[in-house]
Amino acid sequence: MSQQRQGEIEMYHDAVERGGLAVVTGAASGVGHAAAMRFAQAGLGVVLADLPGESLDAATAQVRETANEDASVFAVPTDVSDAEAVNALADASFAAGEVAVLMNNAGIGIPSGSWENADNWRRLLEVNLFGVINGHHAFLPRMITADRPAVVVNTGSKQGITTPPGNAAYNVSKAGVKVMTEMLAHELREAGAPISAHLFVPGFTYTGMIQRFMPTKPAAAWTSQQAVDYLIERMSAGDFYVLCPDNDVSRERDLKRVQWSLGDILENRPALSRWHPDFLAAFAEHEKT
């Protein structure tokens, strides 16, 4: 095991054992709410950030019931696409204590096409990508200055890695999150900061975003709790890429798909050849091997 990986294994454990706050955006429901609950159960205080409303209030009450009596648990209504709002979230968080975990998780999914839905493109990039950028800019300088063990988790998507057809803007936003998190991990390492970065890539997860289209959880989907438990397990093991399976797609199958996508470049195949009629049989055979 490399010295770097050993350090990343220790980082999460040290961050939690030292205590402090976990700041979670998109915390009113789904993966964000599940993560807030798990961090509270681990003994951390929790700052829940999301758009204002009953969902955020209810999520905060649930986390408060789970947390230690002396733990700080509170909500900060925040639109992550607004840099000033995220700066205010950081101000409130650091005023309450040390930040042990920053989880940039807030995201939306609305329709887009390569030459359609220009307004949706802007909104998706403002929330899904600039929401993470705003989080980095608001929190990281003060986390680095604090010089304490901490972790940053950015929620990506498999759609930002294998980029399947269907929602171009969403794919672009999540591809941006992937690249930015890779850059963050490198720059933190070069700076010698005791902070590790992790790219959280859920599989098919039954969140509020999915529930709008599917009132009943499909058998193939994981729950948000399962996805977060896997995140914590793999983050504790020092993984940077936390590529979650689900009840239909195994880790091995995911890796086959990632390998095929990279092969489009290496073999100069047509873009997104996995969905190209001339390559359907070849891809099916690739998945079997």
C-alpha positions in Angstrom: 0.0 0.0 0.0 1.4 3.4 -1.0 2.1 6.0 1.7 -0.4 8.4 0.0 -3.2 5.8 0.2 -2.4 5.0 3.8 -2.7 8.7 4.6 -6.1 8.9 2.9 -7.3 5.9 4.9 -6.3 7.7 8.1 -7.7 11.1 7.0 -11.4 10.2 7.3 -11.0 8.3 10.6 -8.9 11.2 12.0 -11.4 13.8 10.8 -14.3 12.0 12.5 -12.5 11.2 15.7 -11.4 14.8 16.2 -15.1 15.8 15.9 -16.4 19.0 14.3 -19.0 19.6 11.7 -20.2 17.9 8.5 -21.6 20.4 6.0 -23.9 18.7 3.5 -25.5 20.5 0.6 -28.7 19.0 -0.9 -29.4 17.7 2.6 -33.2 17.9 2.6 -33.7 14.6 0.9 -32.2 11.6 -0.8 -28.4 10.9 -0.6 -27.8 14.2 1.2 -30.2 13.5 4.0 -28.9 10.0 4.3 -25.3 11.3 4.6 -26.3 13.9 7.2 -27.9 11.1 9.3 -24.8 8.9 9.0 -22.4 11.8 9.9 -24.6 12.5 13.0 -24.5 8.9 14.0 -20.7 9.0 13.7 -20.7 11.8 16.3 -20.3 14.9 14.1 -22.4 18.0 14.2 -24.2 18.6 11.0 -25.0 21.7 8.9 -27.8 20.9 6.5 -27.9 23.1 3.4 -30.7 23.1 0.8 -33.5 25.3 -0.5 -35.7 26.6 2.2 -39.0 24.8 3.0 -40.7 22.0 4.9 -38.3 19.3 3.6 -35.3 21.0 4.9 -37.0 21.7 8.3 -38.1 18.0 8.6 -34.7 16.7 7.6 -33.0 18.9 10.2 -35.3 17.7 12.9 -34.6 14.1 12.1 -30.8 14.6 12.1 -31.1 16.5 15.4 -32.9 13.5 17.0 -30.1 11.2 15.8 -27.1 13.4 16.9 -25.5 13.6 20.3 -27.2 16.0 22.7 -24.2 18.4 22.6 -23.7 18.2 18.8 -24.5 21.3 16.8 -27.2 20.5 14.2 -28.8 23.3 12.2 -30.0 24.2 8.7 -28.8 27.0 6.5 -31.2 27.6 3.6 -28.9 27.9 0.6 -29.1 28.0 -3.2 -25.7 26.6 -4.1 -25.7 28.3 -7.5 -25.4 31.6 -5.6 -21.8 32.2 -4.6 -22.7 34.7 -1.9 -25.2 32.3 -0.4 -22.5 29.6 -0.2 -20.1 32.1 1.4 -22.8 32.8 4.0 -23.1 29.0 4.5 -19.4 28.8 5.1 -19.5 31.8 7.5 -22.3 30.1 9.6 -20.5 26.8 9.6 -17.1 28.1 10.7 -18.8 30.3 13.3 -20.3 27.1 14.8 -17.1 25.0 14.8 -14.4 23.2 12.8 -15.4 21.7 9.5 -14.5 18.0 9.4 -16.5 17.0 6.3 -17.6 19.1 3.3 -20.1 17.2 1.1 -21.0 19.1 -2.1 -24.0 17.0 -3.0 -26.7 19.4 -4.3 -27.9 18.7 -7.8 -30.8 18.8 -10.2 -31.9 16.9 -13.2 -33.9 18.7 -15.9 -34.2 18.0 -19.7 -31.6 19.2 -22.1 -30.3 18.4 -25.6 -27.2 19.3 -27.5 -28.9 22.2 -29.3 -32.1 22.6 -27.1 -33.1 23.9 -23.7 -30.5 26.7 -23.4 -32.1 27.9 -20.1 -31.9 24.4 -18.6 -28.3 24.2 -19.6 -27.5 27.3 -17.6 -29.4 26.2 -14.6 -27.9 22.7 -14.6 -24.4 24.0 -14.8 -25.0 26.7 -12.2 -26.3 24.1 -9.7 -24.5 20.9 -10.5 -21.1 22.3 -11.4 -20.8 25.8 -10.1 -22.5 24.7 -6.9 -19.4 22.5 -6.3 -17.0 25.3 -7.4 -18.7 27.7 -5.0 -18.3 25.2 -2.2 -14.6 24.8 -2.9 -14.0 28.5 -3.0 -16.0 29.3 0.1 -14.7 26.5 2.3 -11.3 25.2 1.2 -9.2 28.3 2.1 -10.4 28.2 5.6 -10.2 24.4 5.9 -6.6 24.5 4.7 -5.8 27.3 7.2 -7.3 25.3 10.0 -4.7 22.5 9.2 -6.8 19.8 10.7 -7.8 16.4 9.2 -10.8 16.8 7.0 -12.5 15.3 3.9 -14.2 16.8 0.9 -16.8 14.7 -0.9 -18.2 15.8 -4.3 -21.2 13.9 -5.7 -20.7 13.0 -9.3 -22.5 10.5 -11.6 -21.8 7.7 -13.9 -23.3 10.0 -16.5 -20.3 12.1 -16.1 -17.9 9.2 -16.8 -19.5 7.1 -19.6 -21.8 10.0 -20.7 -24.8 8.0 -22.0 -27.1 9.8 -24.4 -30.2 11.4 -23.1 -29.3 14.6 -21.1 -26.3 16.4 -22.5 -26.2 19.2 -20.0 -26.4 16.9 -17.0 -23.6 14.8 -18.4 -21.4 17.8 -19.0 -22.1 19.1 -15.5 -21.1 15.8 -13.9 -18.1 15.3 -16.1 -17.0 18.7 -14.8 -17.4 17.6 -11.2 -15.3 14.6 -12.0 -12.4 16.6 -13.4 -12.7 19.3 -10.8 -12.5 16.7 -8.0 -9.5 15.1 -9.5 -7.8 18.5 -9.7 -8.7 19.2 -6.1 -7.2 15.9 -4.9 -4.0 16.7 -6.7 -3.7 20.3 -5.5 -4.5 19.3 -1.9 -1.8 16.7 -2.1 0.7 19.1 -3.6 -0.1 21.7 -0.9 0.5 19.1 1.9 -3.0 19.8 3.3 -4.4 17.2 5.7 -7.5 17.0 3.6 -8.6 14.2 1.3 -11.0 14.6 -1.7 -13.3 11.9 -2.9 -15.6 11.5 -6.0 -18.8 9.9 -4.9 -20.5 8.2 -7.9 -23.8 6.6 -7.0 -25.3 3.9 -9.1 -29.1 3.6 -9.7 -30.3 5.1 -6.4 -33.9 5.8 -5.5 -33.9 9.5 -4.6 -36.5 12.2 -4.7 -35.4 13.0 -8.3 -36.2 9.4 -9.4 -39.3 9.2 -7.3 -41.0 11.9 -9.3 -41.0 9.5 -12.3 -41.2 6.2 -10.4 -43.5 6.3 -7.4 -42.4 2.8 -6.3 -38.7 1.9 -5.8 -37.5 -0.4 -8.7 -35.9 -3.6 -7.6 -32.7 -2.6 -9.4 -32.2 0.5 -7.3 -30.3 1.0 -4.1 -31.7 3.2 -1.4 -29.9 6.4 -0.5 -28.8 4.8 2.8 -27.1 1.9 0.9 -25.3 4.3 -1.3 -24.1 6.4 1.6 -23.0 3.4 3.6 -20.9 2.3 0.6 -19.4 5.8 0.3 -18.3 5.7 3.9 -17.0 2.2 3.6 -14.9 3.0 0.6 -13.8 6.5 1.8 -12.6 4.8 5.0 -10.6 2.5 2.8 -8.9 5.4 1.1 -10.7 5.2 -2.3 -10.8 8.4 -4.4 -13.2 7.0 -7.0 -16.2 5.7 -5.0 -18.1 4.0 -7.9 -21.2 2.5 -6.4 -22.9 -0.7 -7.7 -26.6 -1.3 -7.4 -28.9 -4.3 -7.5 -28.5 -4.6 -11.3 -25.0 -3.4 -12.1 -22.1 -4.9 -10.3 -18.7 -3.1 -9.9 -17.2 -5.5 -12.5 -19.9 -4.4 -15.0 -19.3 -0.8 -14.3 -15.6 -1.2 -14.9 -16.3 -2.9 -18.2 -18.4 0.1 -19.3 -15.7 2.6 -18.2 -13.1 0.5 -20.1 -15.2 0.5 -23.3 -15.7 4.3 -23.1 -12.0 4.8 -22.9 -11.6 2.4 -25.8 -13.5 4.9 -28.0 -10.5 7.1 -27.8 -7.8 4.5 -27.9 -9.4 2.7 -30.9 -10.8 5.8 -32.6 -14.3 4.5 -32.6 -17.4 6.7 -33.2 -18.4 8.8 -30.2 -20.5 6.9 -27.7 -20.0 3.7 -29.7 -21.6 1.7 -26.9 -24.9 3.0 -28.3 -23.9 2.9 -32.0 -25.7 0.2 -34.0 -22.5 -1.0 -35.6 -21.0 -1.8 -32.2 -23.9 -3.2 -30.2 -22.8 -6.8 -30.6 -19.2 -6.0 -29.9 -20.1 -4.2 -26.7 -22.4 -7.0 -25.6 -19.5 -9.4 -26.1 -17.1 -7.1 -24.2 -19.4 -7.1 -21.2 -19.4 -10.9 -21.1 -15.6 -11.3 -21.1 
